[in-house]
């Protein structure tokens, strides 16, 4: 069975993910629902052959040593894919996330207008957070592309793996991939600071060293964009602070309070009005009041600040979900299931 034929069929079905597991037919996720392609069951030999056809010797060696490997794969004229190869039940399994080759315009993603305003920031730290598959990479890519079309600056991206491929427009863009172009995010970020960047995209703030370097880069006048697997703004701030030993947390709260510009937390919903997905978005903008809360370790008060500052573009996740429901875009069941405070939101939706 040909891997490119499978990917073409999945693309035609508007699948976001493809799963290839021996003993099962090729499976795909379409608008968050798993379904099978009308193809024969895959054999262990076929999944191994598909893996080997997509990678070079370096990835094969990594897979042989670790039983896992992450890499990117491209089908010309179709799409790029972020791929994880892994062993399961003694056979090779493949999980593939489709990344369309064309970066979508920021205005086409259904995001709040305030997100576009963040692309005008001269410096500081902007975090886009959410679960896996929540659209973080697409939002960041659209933000980078908006700046690429507007400014004459130097943009460096550090990714695992490289997803959207950018073409330098007004900006010069360099894209570095974990493993191929750098040994770790922290190493790539450390050296990026010596490469005269204006804007740095860090794929994920995974550890203390990467977090510390990203905050330092923002503190020294760069615009730094990154992600975390957190579901709301207050959890994001707490996660960063908790990376540090207790004796360093006062210092990092002070640094974060002066560098953090915004936290954007996304959750994707299946649309109820037509096929497709739509995001609910929590947005925290770092006003003087928010900076004071971070500095004084009153993170628990951030949700109240978000609720009382909607006029300037802040919005809680539950408020965003409620708006999608009242606009007829998502079902009541989905709204309540993904709410931060489901009981409270359910009462609101009935009112």
NUDRENLO-161036 format. One record per residue (C-alpha): chain; residue number from 1; residue in three letters; x, y negated, z negated. Coordinates in steps of 0.02 Angstrom, whole numbers. Layout:
N
[A,NUM,ALA,[X,Y,Z]]
...
This chain:
351
[A,1,UNK,[0,0,0]]
[A,2,UNK,[69,-171,48]]
[A,3,UNK,[87,-302,-89]]
[A,4,UNK,[55,-448,29]]
[A,5,UNK,[-108,-368,89]]
[A,6,UNK,[-166,-355,-92]]
[A,7,UNK,[-121,-536,-125]]
[A,8,UNK,[-210,-594,33]]
[A,9,UNK,[-370,-504,-19]]
[A,10,UNK,[-358,-578,-194]]
[A,11,UNK,[-327,-751,-123]]
[A,12,UNK,[-481,-737,-12]]
[A,13,UNK,[-582,-693,-168]]
[A,14,UNK,[-514,-848,-260]]
[A,15,UNK,[-428,-741,-392]]
[A,16,UNK,[-318,-824,-521]]
[A,17,UNK,[-230,-664,-578]]
[A,18,UNK,[-189,-495,-502]]
[A,19,UNK,[-151,-338,-605]]
[A,20,UNK,[-68,-185,-528]]
[A,21,UNK,[-70,-31,-640]]
[A,22,UNK,[-35,148,-588]]
[A,23,UNK,[-191,257,-587]]
[A,24,UNK,[-308,110,-556]]
[A,25,UNK,[-356,9,-402]]
[A,26,UNK,[-283,-166,-389]]
[A,27,UNK,[-377,-276,-511]]
[A,28,UNK,[-404,-465,-505]]
[A,29,UNK,[-475,-601,-615]]
[A,30,UNK,[-600,-714,-529]]
[A,31,UNK,[-667,-859,-634]]
[A,32,UNK,[-613,-767,-793]]
[A,33,UNK,[-700,-603,-746]]
[A,34,UNK,[-599,-446,-708]]
[A,35,UNK,[-651,-350,-552]]
[A,36,UNK,[-571,-221,-438]]
[A,37,UNK,[-520,-240,-257]]
[A,38,UNK,[-596,-111,-140]]
[A,39,UNK,[-432,-19,-119]]
[A,40,UNK,[-366,154,-166]]
[A,41,UNK,[-294,195,-337]]
[A,42,UNK,[-112,146,-356]]
[A,43,UNK,[19,279,-383]]
[A,44,UNK,[172,258,-497]]
[A,45,UNK,[282,259,-343]]
[A,46,UNK,[182,120,-262]]
[A,47,UNK,[193,2,-410]]
[A,48,UNK,[380,33,-422]]
[A,49,UNK,[403,3,-235]]
[A,50,UNK,[302,-158,-245]]
[A,51,UNK,[410,-221,-387]]
[A,52,UNK,[571,-179,-297]]
[A,53,UNK,[510,-262,-136]]
[A,54,UNK,[485,-428,-226]]
[A,55,UNK,[649,-448,-320]]
[A,56,UNK,[838,-447,-301]]
[A,57,UNK,[969,-347,-392]]
[A,58,UNK,[983,-470,-538]]
[A,59,UNK,[799,-452,-585]]
[A,60,UNK,[810,-264,-561]]
[A,61,UNK,[955,-259,-684]]
[A,62,UNK,[859,-365,-810]]
[A,63,UNK,[709,-250,-794]]
[A,64,UNK,[815,-94,-815]]
[A,65,UNK,[890,-165,-975]]
[A,66,UNK,[734,-243,-1054]]
[A,67,UNK,[587,-148,-977]]
[A,68,UNK,[514,-322,-941]]
[A,69,UNK,[557,-458,-815]]
[A,70,UNK,[482,-625,-768]]
[A,71,UNK,[507,-695,-593]]
[A,72,UNK,[421,-791,-454]]
[A,73,UNK,[363,-725,-286]]
[A,74,UNK,[304,-818,-133]]
[A,75,UNK,[198,-767,16]]
[A,76,UNK,[231,-892,156]]
[A,77,UNK,[76,-991,201]]
[A,78,UNK,[-23,-919,57]]
[A,79,UNK,[37,-952,-122]]
[A,80,UNK,[171,-931,-253]]
[A,81,UNK,[153,-810,-396]]
[A,82,UNK,[219,-805,-573]]
[A,83,UNK,[251,-621,-604]]
[A,84,UNK,[283,-513,-757]]
[A,85,UNK,[343,-335,-724]]
[A,86,UNK,[333,-217,-871]]
[A,87,UNK,[331,-33,-917]]
[A,88,UNK,[169,48,-976]]
[A,89,UNK,[143,234,-1000]]
[A,90,UNK,[312,262,-917]]
[A,91,UNK,[262,172,-756]]
[A,92,UNK,[286,-4,-688]]
[A,93,UNK,[144,-128,-711]]
[A,94,UNK,[133,-299,-630]]
[A,95,UNK,[36,-452,-691]]
[A,96,UNK,[33,-594,-565]]
[A,97,UNK,[-31,-771,-588]]
[A,98,UNK,[-69,-865,-427]]
[A,99,UNK,[2,-1039,-407]]
[A,100,UNK,[-62,-1130,-255]]
[A,101,UNK,[77,-1202,-149]]
[A,102,UNK,[-2,-1375,-139]]
[A,103,UNK,[-4,-1479,-298]]
[A,104,UNK,[-185,-1538,-323]]
[A,105,UNK,[-215,-1725,-346]]
[A,106,UNK,[-238,-1771,-528]]
[A,107,UNK,[-409,-1843,-489]]
[A,108,UNK,[-471,-1674,-423]]
[A,109,UNK,[-445,-1577,-586]]
[A,110,UNK,[-597,-1640,-682]]
[A,111,UNK,[-487,-1717,-817]]
[A,112,UNK,[-526,-1876,-915]]
[A,113,UNK,[-466,-2037,-835]]
[A,114,UNK,[-351,-2069,-982]]
[A,115,UNK,[-237,-1926,-920]]
[A,116,UNK,[-193,-2028,-766]]
[A,117,UNK,[-145,-2173,-879]]
[A,118,UNK,[-14,-2064,-962]]
[A,119,UNK,[83,-2057,-799]]
[A,120,UNK,[121,-2243,-820]]
[A,121,UNK,[212,-2218,-986]]
[A,122,UNK,[394,-2273,-976]]
[A,123,UNK,[457,-2158,-1115]]
[A,124,UNK,[404,-2043,-1256]]
[A,125,UNK,[338,-1866,-1277]]
[A,126,UNK,[177,-1804,-1196]]
[A,127,UNK,[116,-1628,-1237]]
[A,128,UNK,[-11,-1528,-1137]]
[A,129,UNK,[-71,-1380,-1239]]
[A,130,UNK,[-191,-1235,-1229]]
[A,131,UNK,[-204,-1047,-1216]]
[A,132,UNK,[-126,-949,-1074]]
[A,133,UNK,[-224,-983,-916]]
[A,134,UNK,[-297,-1148,-977]]
[A,135,UNK,[-224,-1250,-833]]
[A,136,UNK,[-76,-1329,-924]]
[A,137,UNK,[46,-1302,-780]]
[A,138,UNK,[-74,-1373,-651]]
[A,139,UNK,[-107,-1528,-756]]
[A,140,UNK,[79,-1560,-781]]
[A,141,UNK,[116,-1530,-597]]
[A,142,UNK,[-18,-1654,-546]]
[A,143,UNK,[54,-1782,-668]]
[A,144,UNK,[229,-1757,-598]]
[A,145,UNK,[165,-1774,-420]]
[A,146,UNK,[74,-1936,-463]]
[A,147,UNK,[237,-2009,-529]]
[A,148,UNK,[332,-1937,-379]]
[A,149,UNK,[219,-2038,-263]]
[A,150,UNK,[231,-2198,-363]]
[A,151,UNK,[406,-2220,-435]]
[A,152,UNK,[586,-2216,-378]]
[A,153,UNK,[653,-2110,-519]]
[A,154,UNK,[747,-1949,-557]]
[A,155,UNK,[638,-1805,-616]]
[A,156,UNK,[709,-1642,-685]]
[A,157,UNK,[597,-1492,-721]]
[A,158,UNK,[650,-1342,-828]]
[A,159,UNK,[532,-1197,-795]]
[A,160,UNK,[508,-1010,-827]]
[A,161,UNK,[490,-975,-684]]
[A,162,UNK,[474,-1120,-562]]
[A,163,UNK,[291,-1130,-516]]
[A,164,UNK,[235,-1273,-403]]
[A,165,UNK,[370,-1325,-280]]
[A,166,UNK,[386,-1514,-266]]
[A,167,UNK,[448,-1611,-117]]
[A,168,UNK,[540,-1769,-165]]
[A,169,UNK,[436,-1919,-111]]
[A,170,UNK,[482,-2083,-193]]
[A,171,UNK,[573,-1988,-330]]
[A,172,UNK,[715,-1863,-322]]
[A,173,UNK,[657,-1701,-405]]
[A,174,UNK,[766,-1558,-464]]
[A,175,UNK,[685,-1396,-521]]
[A,176,UNK,[785,-1275,-630]]
[A,177,UNK,[727,-1098,-668]]
[A,178,UNK,[762,-1003,-828]]
[A,179,UNK,[882,-861,-796]]
[A,180,UNK,[930,-913,-621]]
[A,181,UNK,[984,-1094,-652]]
[A,182,UNK,[1003,-1101,-842]]
[A,183,UNK,[1020,-974,-983]]
[A,184,UNK,[892,-1056,-1100]]
[A,185,UNK,[776,-1206,-1109]]
[A,186,UNK,[885,-1282,-1243]]
[A,187,UNK,[1041,-1267,-1134]]
[A,188,UNK,[953,-1337,-982]]
[A,189,UNK,[884,-1483,-1083]]
[A,190,UNK,[1052,-1520,-1163]]
[A,191,UNK,[1136,-1531,-993]]
[A,192,UNK,[989,-1622,-912]]
[A,193,UNK,[1023,-1768,-1028]]
[A,194,UNK,[1193,-1787,-941]]
[A,195,UNK,[1114,-1788,-767]]
[A,196,UNK,[1040,-1964,-772]]
[A,197,UNK,[855,-1915,-783]]
[A,198,UNK,[709,-2032,-805]]
[A,199,UNK,[575,-1898,-826]]
[A,200,UNK,[601,-1721,-894]]
[A,201,UNK,[476,-1578,-889]]
[A,202,UNK,[513,-1438,-1013]]
[A,203,UNK,[411,-1283,-976]]
[A,204,UNK,[379,-1246,-1159]]
[A,205,UNK,[444,-1303,-1328]]
[A,206,UNK,[476,-1126,-1387]]
[A,207,UNK,[598,-1151,-1529]]
[A,208,UNK,[675,-1275,-1649]]
[A,209,UNK,[825,-1317,-1538]]
[A,210,UNK,[720,-1352,-1384]]
[A,211,UNK,[595,-1453,-1487]]
[A,212,UNK,[735,-1555,-1567]]
[A,213,UNK,[817,-1593,-1400]]
[A,214,UNK,[650,-1641,-1320]]
[A,215,UNK,[609,-1761,-1462]]
[A,216,UNK,[785,-1834,-1455]]
[A,217,UNK,[769,-1858,-1267]]
[A,218,UNK,[605,-1950,-1292]]
[A,219,UNK,[684,-2054,-1429]]
[A,220,UNK,[827,-2109,-1314]]
[A,221,UNK,[712,-2182,-1181]]
[A,222,UNK,[659,-2036,-1072]]
[A,223,UNK,[482,-1980,-1031]]
[A,224,UNK,[471,-1798,-1084]]
[A,225,UNK,[325,-1684,-1038]]
[A,226,UNK,[306,-1512,-1115]]
[A,227,UNK,[182,-1378,-1173]]
[A,228,UNK,[137,-1278,-1326]]
[A,229,UNK,[15,-1133,-1349]]
[A,230,UNK,[-95,-1228,-1470]]
[A,231,UNK,[-280,-1264,-1454]]
[A,232,UNK,[-299,-1440,-1524]]
[A,233,UNK,[-200,-1596,-1566]]
[A,234,UNK,[-182,-1575,-1754]]
[A,235,UNK,[-125,-1395,-1735]]
[A,236,UNK,[3,-1453,-1607]]
[A,237,UNK,[80,-1581,-1724]]
[A,238,UNK,[82,-1456,-1867]]
[A,239,UNK,[164,-1322,-1758]]
[A,240,UNK,[308,-1437,-1711]]
[A,241,UNK,[340,-1491,-1891]]
[A,242,UNK,[329,-1311,-1953]]
[A,243,UNK,[472,-1262,-1836]]
[A,244,UNK,[591,-1355,-1951]]
[A,245,UNK,[658,-1303,-2122]]
[A,246,UNK,[572,-1389,-2268]]
[A,247,UNK,[718,-1505,-2300]]
[A,248,UNK,[710,-1574,-2123]]
[A,249,UNK,[522,-1597,-2108]]
[A,250,UNK,[516,-1776,-2173]]
[A,251,UNK,[645,-1826,-2044]]
[A,252,UNK,[555,-1739,-1899]]
[A,253,UNK,[389,-1817,-1951]]
[A,254,UNK,[472,-1987,-1940]]
[A,255,UNK,[548,-1949,-1769]]
[A,256,UNK,[387,-1873,-1702]]
[A,257,UNK,[284,-2020,-1763]]
[A,258,UNK,[390,-2139,-1659]]
[A,259,UNK,[409,-2033,-1501]]
[A,260,UNK,[245,-1938,-1476]]
[A,261,UNK,[132,-2030,-1354]]
[A,262,UNK,[-12,-1909,-1326]]
[A,263,UNK,[-73,-1731,-1347]]
[A,264,UNK,[-190,-1659,-1216]]
[A,265,UNK,[-270,-1491,-1264]]
[A,266,UNK,[-363,-1396,-1128]]
[A,267,UNK,[-488,-1252,-1124]]
[A,268,UNK,[-557,-1186,-961]]
[A,269,UNK,[-740,-1136,-939]]
[A,270,UNK,[-829,-1040,-803]]
[A,271,UNK,[-948,-1160,-718]]
[A,272,UNK,[-1133,-1120,-728]]
[A,273,UNK,[-1187,-1234,-586]]
[A,274,UNK,[-1075,-1158,-449]]
[A,275,UNK,[-922,-1044,-433]]
[A,276,UNK,[-766,-1116,-511]]
[A,277,UNK,[-689,-1175,-673]]
[A,278,UNK,[-700,-1338,-769]]
[A,279,UNK,[-592,-1399,-914]]
[A,280,UNK,[-643,-1461,-1085]]
[A,281,UNK,[-508,-1578,-1147]]
[A,282,UNK,[-460,-1644,-1318]]
[A,283,UNK,[-356,-1803,-1306]]
[A,284,UNK,[-254,-1882,-1445]]
[A,285,UNK,[-172,-2050,-1409]]
[A,286,UNK,[-38,-2104,-1531]]
[A,287,UNK,[-102,-2269,-1597]]
[A,288,UNK,[-19,-2351,-1749]]
[A,289,UNK,[-148,-2264,-1860]]
[A,290,UNK,[-103,-2093,-1788]]
[A,291,UNK,[84,-2127,-1807]]
[A,292,UNK,[56,-2171,-1989]]
[A,293,UNK,[-39,-2008,-2019]]
[A,294,UNK,[103,-1907,-1943]]
[A,295,UNK,[234,-2000,-2044]]
[A,296,UNK,[138,-1978,-2207]]
[A,297,UNK,[96,-1795,-2174]]
[A,298,UNK,[-92,-1824,-2165]]
[A,299,UNK,[-115,-1718,-2009]]
[A,300,UNK,[-284,-1657,-2073]]
[A,301,UNK,[-354,-1832,-2042]]
[A,302,UNK,[-313,-1831,-1855]]
[A,303,UNK,[-483,-1758,-1802]]
[A,304,UNK,[-572,-1904,-1888]]
[A,305,UNK,[-462,-2030,-1796]]
[A,306,UNK,[-502,-1945,-1631]]
[A,307,UNK,[-689,-1953,-1663]]
[A,308,UNK,[-685,-2139,-1707]]
[A,309,UNK,[-578,-2193,-1559]]
[A,310,UNK,[-677,-2132,-1409]]
[A,311,UNK,[-682,-2309,-1341]]
[A,312,UNK,[-496,-2303,-1300]]
[A,313,UNK,[-501,-2129,-1222]]
[A,314,UNK,[-484,-2009,-1368]]
[A,315,UNK,[-600,-1860,-1370]]
[A,316,UNK,[-616,-1704,-1478]]
[A,317,UNK,[-629,-1534,-1397]]
[A,318,UNK,[-806,-1504,-1462]]
[A,319,UNK,[-863,-1673,-1395]]
[A,320,UNK,[-790,-1630,-1225]]
[A,321,UNK,[-876,-1460,-1229]]
[A,322,UNK,[-1042,-1541,-1275]]
[A,323,UNK,[-1026,-1663,-1130]]
[A,324,UNK,[-996,-1520,-1008]]
[A,325,UNK,[-1151,-1431,-1074]]
[A,326,UNK,[-1264,-1584,-1065]]
[A,327,UNK,[-1203,-1616,-887]]
[A,328,UNK,[-1260,-1441,-839]]
[A,329,UNK,[-1084,-1377,-802]]
[A,330,UNK,[-1068,-1237,-931]]
[A,331,UNK,[-1184,-1120,-1024]]
[A,332,UNK,[-1236,-1143,-1204]]
[A,333,UNK,[-1164,-972,-1249]]
[A,334,UNK,[-991,-1015,-1179]]
[A,335,UNK,[-995,-1186,-1263]]
[A,336,UNK,[-1027,-1115,-1435]]
[A,337,UNK,[-905,-970,-1412]]
[A,338,UNK,[-756,-1084,-1381]]
[A,339,UNK,[-800,-1226,-1499]]
[A,340,UNK,[-687,-1274,-1644]]
[A,341,UNK,[-841,-1291,-1756]]
[A,342,UNK,[-972,-1177,-1674]]
[A,343,UNK,[-1109,-1199,-1805]]
[A,344,UNK,[-1098,-1387,-1797]]
[A,345,UNK,[-1094,-1388,-1607]]
[A,346,UNK,[-1243,-1270,-1596]]
[A,347,UNK,[-1349,-1392,-1696]]
[A,348,UNK,[-1290,-1534,-1585]]
[A,349,UNK,[-1338,-1441,-1426]]
[A,350,UNK,[-1513,-1407,-1492]]
[A,351,UNK,[-1542,-1589,-1539]]
